[in-house]
């Protein structure tokens, strides 16, 4: 049986520190019984870009920054993994339909908060899905992005990955400099670096790859914190490169490693959990579990 989980993490846009990369894995009830690691069976992953792009950064500018984020992961020489731009799409629904045949790995901006457009009493507030039903942002206003990964609960194979970005609460930019002044209101559109598209997406794509946040290496793109105006995560740190090459070495076909095996330990895989809060929703037809990776910030 396949199970899908929505993995979420918190990358705070303010503030510090695993010395080694961490692989995301299927959550289990106890740490003594770790679940399989997440991985793509085929290391050439197509990504679709919602045709509206970012209201603040601009459609063409956001697309260019997105493709630069793909390149940051694709240019690693010790890995066969590749993120492929599969074109723009009108689709704006995140998540995985187990009965569908046209799922896409999607990047989409949500430009309005759900609390502003969802009628009071709508069942989606309880059952979920307001984001897709009303094309709105249904996370905390402090969260800048959510990466949703759907995977096999039994094997850890990733089936689908989607990134939603909070255009309702953050001003996304693509300019290189200067940084927006802290404590000052950020105009829309901004001529300074506020929430950098490439910085944000390069981090979120690390979760798409199958990596979790790290807490002890501020130089890592998967480091859990960032600050407004930051652009350093546009490029990968050595920690991120090591993680990608351990997951998808040349010629590997992205075969999953067995947790705790000598091969895994030799490659430096962290055996701990992702550090993300877990929440399993087992009442869904295919025992779907939901967990969220979040990115948050303050201006």
Residue pairs with C-beta under 8 A, 6 or more apart in sequence:
1 153
1 154
1 286
1 287
2 98
2 152
2 153
2 154
2 159
2 286
3 151
3 152
3 153
3 154
3 286
3 287
3 288
3 289
4 96
4 98
4 150
4 151
4 153
4 159
4 160
4 286
4 288
4 289
5 26
5 27
5 149
5 150
5 151
5 153
5 280
5 288
5 289
5 290
5 291
6 95
6 148
6 149
6 150
6 289
6 290
6 291
6 292
7 24
7 38
7 147
7 148
7 149
7 207
7 212
7 274
7 276
7 291
7 292
7 293
8 146
8 147
8 148
8 276
8 277
8 291
8 292
8 293
8 294
9 147
9 207
9 212
9 213
9 224
9 274
9 275
9 276
9 292
9 293
9 294
9 295
10 143
10 213
10 224
10 276
10 293
10 294
10 295
10 296
11 144
11 145
11 203
11 213
11 223
11 224
11 225
11 226
11 294
11 295
11 296
12 224
12 225
12 226
12 295
12 296
12 297
13 144
13 195
13 225
13 226
13 227
13 228
13 230
13 295
13 296
13 297
13 298
14 225
14 226
14 227
14 228
14 297
14 298
15 225
15 227
16 215
16 218
16 225
17 215
17 216
17 217
17 218
17 223
18 214
18 215
18 216
18 217
18 270
18 272
19 214
19 216
19 217
19 239
20 214
20 217
20 239
20 242
20 268
20 269
20 270
21 211
21 214
21 220
21 222
21 239
21 240
21 242
21 243
21 246
21 268
21 269
21 270
22 211
22 212
22 213
22 214
22 222
22 243
22 270
22 272
22 274
22 275
23 37
23 38
23 210
23 211
23 212
23 243
23 246
23 247
23 269
23 270
24 37
24 38
24 149
24 207
24 210
24 211
24 212
24 274
24 276
25 34
25 35
25 36
25 37
25 38
25 156
25 212
25 259
25 273
25 274
26 35
26 36
26 37
26 38
26 151
26 153
26 156
27 35
27 273
27 278
27 280
27 289
27 291
28 34
28 35
31 272
31 273
34 259
34 271
34 273
35 153
35 156
36 154
36 155
36 156
36 256
36 259
37 156
37 210
37 256
37 257
37 259
37 269
38 149
38 151
38 156
38 157
38 158
38 210
39 156
39 157
39 158
39 210
39 247
39 254
39 255
39 256
40 81
40 157
40 158
40 209
40 210
40 248
40 254
41 157
41 158
41 253
41 254
42 253
42 254
43 79
43 80
43 81
43 82
43 248
43 252
43 253
43 254
44 81
44 82
44 84
45 81
45 82
45 83
45 84
45 105
45 161
45 208
46 84
46 85
46 86
46 104
46 105
47 70
47 83
47 84
47 85
47 86
47 105
47 106
47 107
47 208
48 86
48 87
48 88
48 89
48 91
48 104
48 105
48 106
48 107
49 63
49 66
49 85
49 87
49 88
49 89
49 107
50 88
50 89
50 90
50 91
50 92
50 106
50 107
50 108
50 109
51 59
51 88
51 89
51 90
52 59
52 92
52 108
52 109
52 111
53 59
53 60
53 61
53 62
53 63
53 109
54 61
54 62
54 109
54 165
54 167
54 172
54 197
55 109
55 111
55 167
55 188
56 167
56 171
56 172
56 173
56 188
56 189
56 190
57 65
57 172
57 173
57 174
57 189
57 197
58 174
58 189
61 174
61 197
62 109
62 172
62 174
62 197
63 88
64 174
65 174
65 196
65 197
65 198
65 201
66 85
66 107
66 197
66 198
66 201
67 85
68 198
68 234
69 197
69 198
69 201
69 202
69 205
69 234
70 83
70 84
70 85
70 205
72 198
72 202
72 205
72 221
72 234
72 235
72 236
73 81
73 83
73 202
73 205
73 206
73 209
73 236
73 244
74 81
74 82
74 83
76 236
76 241
76 244
76 245
78 241
78 244
78 245
78 249
78 250
79 244
79 245
79 247
79 248
79 249
79 250
80 248
80 249
80 250
80 251
80 252
80 254
81 209
81 244
81 247
81 248
81 254
83 205
83 208
86 104
86 105
89 104
89 106
91 104
91 106
92 106
92 108
92 132
92 135
93 106
93 132
94 106
94 108
94 131
94 132
94 148
94 162
94 163
94 164
95 132
95 148
95 150
95 160
95 162
96 103
96 148
96 150
96 159
96 160
97 103
98 285
98 286
103 159
103 160
104 160
105 160
105 161
105 162
105 208
106 162
106 163
107 162
107 163
107 165
107 201
108 162
108 163
108 164
108 165
109 164
109 165
109 167
109 172
110 131
110 135
110 136
110 137
110 164
110 165
110 166
110 167
110 168
111 137
111 167
111 168
112 135
112 136
112 137
112 168
113 136
113 137
113 138
113 141
113 168
113 169
114 130
114 131
114 134
114 136
114 137
114 138
116 136
116 168
117 134
117 136
118 124
118 125
118 130
118 133
118 134
118 136
122 130
122 133
124 130
124 133
124 134
128 290
130 136
130 138
131 137
131 138
131 164
136 168
137 164
137 166
137 167
137 168
137 169
139 146
139 166
139 292
139 294
140 294
140 296
141 166
141 168
141 169
142 169
142 296
142 297
142 298
143 166
143 169
143 294
143 295
143 296
144 165
144 166
144 169
144 170
144 195
144 200
144 295
144 296
144 297
145 163
145 164
145 165
145 166
145 200
145 204
145 294
145 295
146 163
146 164
146 292
146 293
146 294
146 295
147 161
147 162
147 163
147 204
147 207
147 208
147 293
148 160
148 161
148 162
148 163
148 164
148 292
149 158
149 160
149 161
149 207
149 208
149 293
150 158
150 159
150 160
150 161
151 157
151 158
151 159
152 159
153 287
153 289
155 256
156 256
157 256
158 210
161 207
161 208
163 201
163 204
163 205
163 208
165 172
165 200
165 201
170 194
170 195
170 297
171 186
171 187
171 188
171 189
171 190
171 194
171 195
172 194
172 195
172 196
172 197
172 200
173 189
173 190
173 192
173 193
173 194
173 195
173 196
173 197
174 196
174 197
174 198
175 190
175 191
175 192
175 193
176 193
176 231
177 192
177 193
178 192
178 193
179 192
179 193
179 228
179 229
180 186
180 190
180 192
180 193
180 194
180 228
180 229
180 299
181 192
182 228
182 229
182 299
183 299
186 192
186 194
186 299
192 229
193 229
193 230
193 231
194 228
194 229
194 299
195 228
195 297
196 229
196 230
196 231
196 234
198 231
198 234
199 226
199 230
199 231
199 232
199 233
199 234
200 233
200 295
202 221
202 233
202 234
202 235
202 236
203 221
203 222
203 226
203 233
203 295
204 293
204 295
206 221
206 222
206 240
206 243
207 222
207 293
209 243
209 244
209 247
210 247
211 222
211 240
211 243
211 244
211 247
212 222
212 273
212 274
212 275
212 276
213 222
213 223
213 224
213 274
213 275
213 276
213 293
214 220
214 222
214 223
214 224
214 239
215 223
215 224
215 275
217 223
217 237
217 239
218 225
219 232
219 237
219 238
219 239
220 237
220 239
220 240
221 233
221 235
221 236
221 237
221 239
221 240
222 239
222 240
222 243
223 233
223 237
224 275
226 233
226 295
226 297
227 297
228 297
228 298
228 299
236 244
242 267
242 268
246 257
246 267
246 268
246 269
247 254
248 254
257 263
257 264
257 267
257 269
258 264
259 271
260 271
264 271
276 291
276 292
276 293
277 291
277 292
278 289
278 291
279 289
279 290
279 291
279 292
280 289
280 290
280 291
281 288
281 289
281 290
282 288
282 289
